[in-house]
Amino acid sequence: MSSSLSVVRQPLVDIVIERLRHLIAGKTWPVGMKIPNEAELSNLFDVGRNTIREAIRVLSHSGMLEVRQGDGTYVRSEVDPSEIMRCVSMSGLKDHLELQYILEAEAAVMAATRRREDDLVKISDALKNRAQYSNNGSPEDFIDKDNRFHMSIIEATHNDAMIALYKYFSLSIKHNHQHLMSVRNLPEPDQHAHQKLYEAIAAGDPVQARETVRQMLEPMIELLKKL
């Protein structure tokens, strides 16, 4: 009686994408440089031109490459933003919470010094809407309301880069929040903790705003370190 192992092979396009990322990161083709054409890359990687074309399409869509019609393809970035964000999304709960702490702590500081009256109204409304979680309610609905509260603080920073980054990161936050709610004895920040954060921002106190975020997230991070 014989047995065989099933080997899952990586698609050719993915292999080419990884090799292109490696060559660009290694500065074989620096930022601003035109990379070889499809025929040359096809010979270099020993794959068909359709495979090369699809790999370039993926990397140009992510912002690593730029296709200039009638001219060629140029290196736009040494790193692939989509790959970085994929790695962020796939990170463990502890690593994810640590990154969330960095983002939300700095955002709280900026919001405390930059918030306007209309920002405070939005944060206050989101806080009231969040309310205290009830076992009778929908976890998904609660997570959405909690995310809206934190997003309103991010928007109060008036930093477009911070807002764009957090909007993407919030997709991972929602996903991981569902896992966090299933962890037993996890010290989940309550409504009072969120109220304190709002009050620190409203008072224009960046030190207290940062400290409040620390008090909200650090206990969860410390518990996850022990699991």
ABEGO torsion letter per residue (X at the ends): XBBBBBBBBBBAAAAAAAAAAAAAAAGABBBGBBBBBAAAAAAAAGBBAAAAAAAAAAAAAAGABBBBBGAEBBBABABBAAAAAAAAAABBAAAAAAAAAAAAAAAAAAAAAABBAAAAAAAAAAAAAAEBBBAABBAAAAAAAAAAAAAAAAAAAGBAAAAAAAAAAAAAAAAAAAAAAABBGBBBBBAAAAAAAAAAAAAGBAAAAAAAAAAAAAAAAAAAAAX
